[in-house]
Amino acid sequence: IRVCIDRAAAVKFEILAGAERTAVQLFEGIGVRLRFVCDHTPDASNREIVMRIADSTDPGLLKRALGFARPYAHDGVRVTIFYDRVEELQRGRDDAGVILGHTMTHELTHVLEAENAHADNGIMRSRWDERDFEAMRIGELYFSEADVRAIHNNLSAFTFPDTSRCMRVAAGCSPAGN
């Protein structure tokens, strides 16, 4: 799965790199290979997922949400992360992008599953609490079995026949994906 990040927010390199690493590891844990690309025009097949990381979120927009996905869209920005809200949660925590990575994973999963559903627990829970943030920090917040099945059932919509053509276009891209 290729994810093209459109950064509208000023995210520190180490936070974004940590977030990408977290997302890559979470998806690898269920047998899905995730690659982040940057400064890249999405391919015409629309198999690539465009994610925007934005800040200055309108306080009235999706209150308490860390982002949103457009799981039924087939082009354009399909995931938006409200980085200012994530950054507020990260304050005082030494997690190097772990919350951002889980937020990215959560929203990407909506797109990969092609649905807007939430689970009672785990990564796809609709609202995380302090126990969930602690589980993230120690690497123990997981996908439910139903989410893993749903992701794998819809994977062909996002995979490329020849994954070797995914390459980094610009210098300075984060180290998590190639």
Accessible surface in RSA format (square Angstrom, percent):
REM  Atomic radii and reference values for relative SASA: ProtOr
REM  Chains: A
REM  Algorithm: Lee & Richards
REM  Probe-radius: 1.40
REM  Slices: 20
REM RES _ NUM      All-atoms   Total-Side   Main-Chain    Non-polar    All polar
REM                ABS   REL    ABS   REL    ABS   REL    ABS   REL    ABS   REL
RES ILE A   1    17.62  10.0   1.01   0.8  16.61  40.0   1.01   0.7  16.61  45.1
RES ARG A   2    10.83   4.5  10.83   5.5   0.00   0.0   5.77   7.9   5.06   3.1
RES VAL A   3     0.00   0.0   0.00   0.0   0.00   0.0   0.00   0.0   0.00   0.0
RES CYS A   4     7.92   6.0   7.92   8.8   0.00   0.0   0.00   0.0   7.92   8.5
RES ILE A   5    14.32   8.2   4.82   3.6   9.50  22.9   4.82   3.5   9.50  25.8
RES ASP A   6    50.15  35.1  44.23  44.0   5.92  14.0  18.71  44.0  31.44  31.4
RES ARG A   7   121.76  51.1  90.45  46.1  31.31  74.5  13.07  17.9 108.69  65.9
RES ALA A   8    64.19  59.0  29.54  45.6  34.66  78.8  39.73  55.9  24.46  64.8
RES ALA A   9     7.25   6.7   0.00   0.0   7.25  16.5   1.72   2.4   5.53  14.6
RES ALA A  10    98.86  90.9  67.34 103.9  31.52  71.7  79.58 112.1  19.28  51.1
RES VAL A  11     8.76   5.8   0.00   0.0   8.76  21.1   0.85   0.7   7.91  21.5
RES LYS A  12   140.19  68.4 130.61  80.1   9.58  22.8  82.85  74.6  57.34  61.1
RES PHE A  13   109.72  54.9 103.21  63.9   6.51  16.9 103.43  62.7   6.29  18.0
RES GLU A  14   100.22  57.5  97.12  73.5   3.10   7.4  54.46 105.3  45.76  37.4
RES ILE A  15    29.72  16.9  29.72  22.1   0.00   0.0  29.72  21.4   0.00   0.0
RES LEU A  16     8.89   4.9   8.89   6.4   0.00   0.0   8.89   6.2   0.00   0.0
RES ALA A  17     3.98   3.7   3.98   6.1   0.00   0.0   3.98   5.6   0.00   0.0
RES GLY A  18     4.23   5.2   0.00   N/A   4.23   5.2   2.86   7.8   1.37   3.1
RES ALA A  19     0.00   0.0   0.00   0.0   0.00   0.0   0.00   0.0   0.00   0.0
RES GLU A  20     4.48   2.6   4.48   3.4   0.00   0.0   0.00   0.0   4.48   3.7
RES ARG A  21   109.40  45.9 109.07  55.6   0.33   0.8  47.61  65.1  61.79  37.4
RES THR A  22    16.83  12.0  16.01  16.2   0.82   2.0   7.62  10.2   9.21  13.9
RES ALA A  23     0.00   0.0   0.00   0.0   0.00   0.0   0.00   0.0   0.00   0.0
RES VAL A  24    17.84  11.7  17.84  16.1   0.00   0.0  17.84  15.5   0.00   0.0
RES GLN A  25   114.58  64.1 105.44  77.1   9.14  21.8  35.85  76.3  78.73  59.7
RES LEU A  26    30.59  17.0  24.78  17.7   5.81  14.6  27.92  19.6   2.67   7.2
RES PHE A  27     0.00   0.0   0.00   0.0   0.00   0.0   0.00   0.0   0.00   0.0
RES GLU A  28   101.63  58.3  83.49  63.2  18.14  43.2  27.85  53.9  73.78  60.2
RES GLY A  29    67.75  83.6   0.00   N/A  67.75  83.6  35.25  96.7  32.50  72.8
RES ILE A  30    29.05  16.5  15.28  11.4  13.78  33.2  24.25  17.5   4.81  13.0
RES GLY A  31    61.72  76.1   0.00   N/A  61.72  76.1  35.60  97.7  26.12  58.5
RES VAL A  32     3.20   2.1   1.19   1.1   2.01   4.8   2.89   2.5   0.31   0.8
RES ARG A  33   141.52  59.4 133.44  68.0   8.08  19.2  59.27  81.0  82.25  49.8
RES LEU A  34     4.68   2.6   0.05   0.0   4.63  11.6   0.05   0.0   4.63  12.5
RES ARG A  35    33.31  14.0  33.31  17.0   0.00   0.0   9.11  12.4  24.20  14.7
RES PHE A  36     4.69   2.3   3.19   2.0   1.49   3.9   3.32   2.0   1.36   3.9
RES VAL A  37     3.02   2.0   0.39   0.3   2.64   6.4   2.08   1.8   0.95   2.6
RES CYS A  38    29.38  22.2  29.23  32.6   0.14   0.3  22.98  58.2   6.40   6.9
RES ASP A  39   102.22  71.6  76.71  76.4  25.51  60.3  29.66  69.8  72.56  72.4
RES HIS A  40    47.52  26.0  29.91  20.8  17.61  45.0  31.73  32.7  15.79  18.4
RES THR A  41   115.45  82.1 102.06 103.5  13.38  31.9  68.11  91.5  47.33  71.6
RES PRO A  42    55.68  40.6  43.87  40.0  11.82  42.9  43.87  36.2  11.82  73.4
RES ASP A  43    21.02  14.7  11.19  11.1   9.84  23.3  16.11  37.9   4.91   4.9
RES ALA A  44   104.92  96.5  69.47 107.2  35.45  80.6  80.76 113.7  24.16  64.0
RES SER A  45    61.21  51.7  27.88  37.2  33.34  76.8  39.92  85.0  21.30  29.8
RES ASN A  46    61.16  42.2  53.13  51.3   8.03  19.3   7.72  18.6  53.45  51.7
RES ARG A  47    75.47  31.7  75.45  38.5   0.03   0.1   5.50   7.5  69.98  42.4
RES GLU A  48     3.45   2.0   0.19   0.1   3.26   7.8   0.19   0.4   3.26   2.7
RES ILE A  49     0.00   0.0   0.00   0.0   0.00   0.0   0.00   0.0   0.00   0.0
RES VAL A  50    17.14  11.3  17.14  15.5   0.00   0.0  17.14  14.9   0.00   0.0
RES MET A  51     0.00   0.0   0.00   0.0   0.00   0.0   0.00   0.0   0.00   0.0
RES ARG A  52    89.33  37.5  89.33  45.5   0.00   0.0  13.58  18.6  75.75  45.9
RES ILE A  53     0.00   0.0   0.00   0.0   0.00   0.0   0.00   0.0   0.00   0.0
RES ALA A  54    19.53  18.0  19.53  30.1   0.00   0.0  19.53  27.5   0.00   0.0
RES ASP A  55    61.11  42.8  48.00  47.8  13.11  31.0   6.91  16.3  54.21  54.1
RES SER A  56   103.35  87.3  66.74  89.1  36.61  84.3  47.46 101.1  55.89  78.3
RES THR A  57    19.90  14.2   0.89   0.9  19.01  45.3   6.95   9.3  12.95  19.6
RES ASP A  58    89.19  62.5  79.42  79.1   9.77  23.1  28.89  68.0  60.30  60.1
RES PRO A  59   113.07  82.4  99.55  90.7  13.51  49.1 106.56  88.0   6.50  40.4
RES GLY A  60    50.59  62.4   0.00   N/A  50.59  62.4  25.90  71.1  24.70  55.3
RES LEU A  61    79.05  44.0  74.21  53.1   4.85  12.2  78.68  55.3   0.37   1.0
RES LEU A  62    88.01  49.0  72.95  52.2  15.06  37.9  82.91  58.2   5.10  13.7
RES LYS A  63   140.97  68.8 130.79  80.2  10.18  24.2  75.38  67.8  65.59  69.9
RES ARG A  64   175.21  73.6 147.49  75.2  27.72  66.0  68.08  93.0 107.13  64.9
RES ALA A  65    17.62  16.2  14.66  22.6   2.96   6.7  17.62  24.8   0.00   0.0
RES LEU A  66    28.79  16.0  23.95  17.1   4.84  12.2  23.95  16.8   4.84  13.0
RES GLY A  67     6.27   7.7   0.00   N/A   6.27   7.7   0.00   0.0   6.27  14.0
RES PHE A  68    67.44  33.7  64.48  39.9   2.96   7.7  67.44  40.9   0.00   0.0
RES ALA A  69    13.24  12.2   0.00   0.0  13.24  30.1   0.00   0.0  13.24  35.1
RES ARG A  70   101.40  42.6  97.02  49.5   4.38  10.4  41.45  56.6  59.95  36.3
RES PRO A  71    11.46   8.3   4.33   3.9   7.13  25.9   4.33   3.6   7.13  44.3
RES TYR A  72   144.57  67.5 128.66  73.2  15.91  41.4 111.02  83.4  33.55  41.4
RES ALA A  73    16.81  15.5   2.92   4.5  13.89  31.6  13.14  18.5   3.67   9.7
RES HIS A  74   139.20  76.1 135.28  94.0   3.92  10.0  93.47  96.3  45.73  53.2
RES ASP A  75    83.65  58.6  81.19  80.8   2.46   5.8  15.48  36.4  68.17  68.0
RES GLY A  76    45.70  56.4   0.00   N/A  45.70  56.4  36.08  99.0   9.61  21.5
RES VAL A  77    33.69  22.2  29.08  26.3   4.62  11.1  29.08  25.3   4.62  12.5
RES ARG A  78     7.78   3.3   7.05   3.6   0.74   1.8   0.68   0.9   7.10   4.3
RES VAL A  79     0.55   0.4   0.00   0.0   0.55   1.3   0.38   0.3   0.17   0.5
RES THR A  80    17.73  12.6  17.69  17.9   0.04   0.1   9.89  13.3   7.84  11.8
RES ILE A  81     0.00   0.0   0.00   0.0   0.00   0.0   0.00   0.0   0.00   0.0
RES PHE A  82     6.55   3.3   6.55   4.1   0.00   0.0   6.55   4.0   0.00   0.0
RES TYR A  83     8.61   4.0   8.61   4.9   0.00   0.0   3.23   2.4   5.39   6.6
RES ASP A  84    45.23  31.7  37.00  36.8   8.23  19.5  23.93  56.3  21.30  21.2
RES ARG A  85    41.43  17.4  36.50  18.6   4.93  11.7  27.78  38.0  13.65   8.3
RES VAL A  86     0.00   0.0   0.00   0.0   0.00   0.0   0.00   0.0   0.00   0.0
RES GLU A  87    68.45  39.3  67.95  51.4   0.50   1.2  10.53  20.4  57.92  47.3
RES GLU A  88   106.36  61.1  98.88  74.8   7.48  17.8  42.29  81.8  64.07  52.3
RES LEU A  89    51.48  28.7  47.57  34.0   3.91   9.8  49.53  34.8   1.95   5.2
RES GLN A  90    14.47   8.1  11.19   8.2   3.28   7.8   7.97  17.0   6.50   4.9
RES ARG A  91   149.06  62.6 127.07  64.8  21.99  52.4  67.11  91.7  81.95  49.7
RES GLY A  92    90.31 111.4   0.00   N/A  90.31 111.4  45.36 124.5  44.95 100.7
RES ARG A  93    81.65  34.3  59.50  30.3  22.15  52.7  28.93  39.5  52.72  32.0
RES ASP A  94   142.67  99.9 115.76 115.2  26.91  63.6  42.90 101.0  99.77  99.5
RES ASP A  95    12.11   8.5   5.13   5.1   6.98  16.5   7.85  18.5   4.26   4.2
RES ALA A  96    55.06  50.6  46.13  71.2   8.93  20.3  49.88  70.2   5.18  13.7
RES GLY A  97     0.00   0.0   0.00   N/A   0.00   0.0   0.00   0.0   0.00   0.0
RES VAL A  98    27.35  18.0  27.35  24.8   0.00   0.0  27.35  23.8   0.00   0.0
RES ILE A  99     2.87   1.6   2.87   2.1   0.00   0.0   2.87   2.1   0.00   0.0
RES LEU A 100     0.00   0.0   0.00   0.0   0.00   0.0   0.00   0.0   0.00   0.0
RES GLY A 101     0.00   0.0   0.00   N/A   0.00   0.0   0.00   0.0   0.00   0.0
RES HIS A 102     4.39   2.4   4.39   3.1   0.00   0.0   3.68   3.8   0.71   0.8
RES THR A 103     2.27   1.6   2.27   2.3   0.01   0.0   2.27   3.1   0.00   0.0
RES MET A 104     0.00   0.0   0.00   0.0   0.00   0.0   0.00   0.0   0.00   0.0
RES THR A 105     0.00   0.0   0.00   0.0   0.00   0.0   0.00   0.0   0.00   0.0
RES HIS A 106    12.80   7.0  12.80   8.9   0.00   0.0   7.06   7.3   5.74   6.7
RES GLU A 107    12.23   7.0  12.23   9.3   0.00   0.0   0.00   0.0  12.23  10.0
RES LEU A 108     0.12   0.1   0.12   0.1   0.00   0.0   0.12   0.1   0.00   0.0
RES THR A 109     0.00   0.0   0.00   0.0   0.00   0.0   0.00   0.0   0.00   0.0
RES HIS A 110     4.25   2.3   4.25   3.0   0.00   0.0   1.28   1.3   2.97   3.5
RES VAL A 111     1.20   0.8   0.59   0.5   0.60   1.5   0.59   0.5   0.60   1.6
RES LEU A 112     0.40   0.2   0.29   0.2   0.10   0.3   0.29   0.2   0.10   0.3
RES GLU A 113    13.54   7.8   2.95   2.2  10.59  25.2   0.02   0.0  13.53  11.0
RES ALA A 114    42.54  39.1  31.85  49.2  10.69  24.3  31.85  44.9  10.69  28.3
RES GLU A 115    70.01  40.2  70.01  53.0   0.00   0.0  16.39  31.7  53.62  43.8
RES ASN A 116    86.32  59.5  73.26  70.8  13.06  31.4  16.14  38.8  70.18  67.8
RES ALA A 117    49.87  45.9  37.13  57.3  12.74  29.0  47.00  66.2   2.87   7.6
RES HIS A 118    90.95  49.7  56.28  39.1  34.67  88.7  40.42  41.7  50.53  58.8
RES ALA A 119    27.46  25.2  11.66  18.0  15.80  35.9  20.63  29.1   6.83  18.1
RES ASP A 120   139.25  97.5 114.00 113.5  25.26  59.7  34.82  81.9 104.43 104.2
RES ASN A 121    95.82  66.1  95.18  92.0   0.64   1.5  26.32  63.3  69.51  67.2
RES GLY A 122    10.89  13.4   0.00   N/A  10.89  13.4   8.30  22.8   2.58   5.8
RES ILE A 123     0.30   0.2   0.00   0.0   0.30   0.7   0.00   0.0   0.30   0.8
RES MET A 124     1.08   0.6   0.57   0.4   0.51   1.2   0.57   0.5   0.51   0.7
RES ARG A 125    63.02  26.5  61.29  31.2   1.73   4.1   5.62   7.7  57.40  34.8
RES SER A 126    63.52  53.7  46.52  62.1  17.00  39.2  18.64  39.7  44.88  62.9
RES ARG A 127   101.55  42.6  97.32  49.6   4.23  10.1  43.14  59.0  58.41  35.4
RES TRP A 128    37.28  15.0  12.47   6.0  24.81  58.2  12.62   6.7  24.66  40.0
RES ASP A 129    43.98  30.8  38.16  38.0   5.82  13.8  37.35  87.9   6.62   6.6
RES GLU A 130   112.73  64.7 107.01  81.0   5.72  13.6  68.24 132.0  44.49  36.3
RES ARG A 131   176.48  74.1 167.04  85.2   9.44  22.5  85.82 117.3  90.65  54.9
RES ASP A 132    11.36   8.0  10.98  10.9   0.38   0.9   0.38   0.9  10.98  10.9
RES PHE A 133    15.70   7.9  11.28   7.0   4.42  11.5  11.38   6.9   4.32  12.4
RES GLU A 134    78.09  44.8  75.23  56.9   2.86   6.8  45.32  87.7  32.77  26.8
RES ALA A 135    19.98  18.4  18.02  27.8   1.95   4.4  19.59  27.6   0.38   1.0
RES MET A 136     3.47   1.8   0.27   0.2   3.20   7.6   0.27   0.2   3.20   4.2
RES ARG A 137   133.71  56.1 111.21  56.7  22.49  53.6  38.54  52.7  95.16  57.7
RES ILE A 138    89.60  51.0  60.48  45.1  29.12  70.2  68.81  49.5  20.79  56.4
RES GLY A 139    50.58  62.4   0.00   N/A  50.58  62.4  32.91  90.3  17.66  39.6
RES GLU A 140    96.16  55.2  84.12  63.6  12.04  28.7  13.21  25.6  82.95  67.7
RES LEU A 141     9.93   5.5   8.66   6.2   1.27   3.2   8.94   6.3   0.99   2.7
RES TYR A 142   133.21  62.2 128.43  73.1   4.78  12.4 103.05  77.4  30.16  37.2
RES PHE A 143    22.10  11.1   3.60   2.2  18.50  48.1   3.91   2.4  18.19  52.1
RES SER A 144    33.91  28.7  22.50  30.0  11.42  26.3  30.81  65.6   3.10   4.3
RES GLU A 145   139.14  79.9 131.50  99.5   7.63  18.2  52.02 100.6  87.12  71.1
RES ALA A 146    58.65  53.9  51.66  79.7   6.99  15.9  52.55  74.0   6.10  16.1
RES ASP A 147    14.83  10.4  14.55  14.5   0.28   0.7   0.36   0.8  14.47  14.4
RES VAL A 148    38.86  25.6  38.86  35.2   0.00   0.0  38.86  33.8   0.00   0.0
RES ARG A 149   140.57  59.0 137.13  69.9   3.44   8.2  68.89  94.2  71.68  43.4
RES ALA A 150    26.64  24.5  19.95  30.8   6.69  15.2  24.68  34.7   1.96   5.2
RES ILE A 151     0.00   0.0   0.00   0.0   0.00   0.0   0.00   0.0   0.00   0.0
RES HIS A 152    75.64  41.3  58.93  41.0  16.70  42.7  40.99  42.2  34.65  40.3
RES ASN A 153   126.53  87.3  92.23  89.1  34.29  82.6  28.02  67.4  98.50  95.2
RES ASN A 154    38.99  26.9  37.39  36.1   1.60   3.9   9.44  22.7  29.55  28.6
RES LEU A 155    31.55  17.6  31.36  22.4   0.19   0.5  31.55  22.2   0.00   0.0
RES SER A 156    86.90  73.4  76.75 102.4  10.14  23.4  49.49 105.4  37.41  52.4
RES ALA A 157    53.15  48.9  33.17  51.2  19.98  45.5  44.58  62.8   8.57  22.7
RES PHE A 158    10.97   5.5  10.97   6.8   0.00   0.0  10.97   6.7   0.00   0.0
RES THR A 159    51.08  36.3  48.75  49.4   2.33   5.5  34.08  45.8  17.00  25.7
RES PHE A 160    14.78   7.4   5.45   3.4   9.33  24.3   6.13   3.7   8.65  24.8
RES PRO A 161   133.93  97.6  87.38  79.7  46.55 169.2 101.60  83.9  32.34 201.0
RES ASP A 162    74.20  52.0  70.32  70.0   3.88   9.2  31.05  73.1  43.15  43.0
RES THR A 163    69.35  49.3  65.31  66.2   4.05   9.6  41.61  55.9  27.74  41.9
RES SER A 164    88.59  74.9  60.17  80.3  28.42  65.5  54.23 115.5  34.36  48.1
RES ARG A 165   119.07  50.0 102.68  52.3  16.39  39.0  43.64  59.6  75.43  45.7
RES CYS A 166     9.44   7.1   0.44   0.5   9.01  21.2   1.60   4.1   7.84   8.5
RES MET A 167   126.33  65.4 119.75  79.3   6.58  15.7  84.95  72.2  41.38  54.8
RES ARG A 168    70.19  29.5  47.51  24.2  22.69  54.0  37.14  50.8  33.05  20.0
RES VAL A 169    89.39  58.8  56.55  51.2  32.84  79.1  61.75  53.7  27.64  75.0
RES ALA A 170    30.85  28.4  20.45  31.6  10.39  23.6  27.24  38.4   3.61   9.6
RES ALA A 171   107.26  98.6  68.52 105.7  38.73  88.1  80.11 112.8  27.15  71.9
RES GLY A 172    68.67  84.7   0.00   N/A  68.67  84.7  40.96 112.4  27.71  62.1
RES CYS A 173    18.68  14.1   1.95   2.2  16.73  39.3   3.82   9.7  14.86  16.0
RES SER A 174    10.68   9.0   5.44   7.3   5.24  12.1   1.54   3.3   9.15  12.8
RES PRO A 175    82.36  60.0  51.73  47.2  30.63 111.3  60.82  50.2  21.54 133.9
RES ALA A 176    24.34  22.4   0.26   0.4  24.09  54.8   5.88   8.3  18.47  48.9
RES GLY A 177     4.70   5.8   0.00   N/A   4.70   5.8   4.58  12.6   0.12   0.3
RES ASN A 178    99.07  68.3  94.76  91.6   4.31  10.4  23.14  55.7  75.93  73.4
END  Absolute sums over single chains surface
CHAIN  1 A     9003.8       7083.4       1920.4       4725.1       4278.7
END  Absolute sums over all chains
TOTAL          9003.8       7083.4       1920.4       4725.1       4278.7
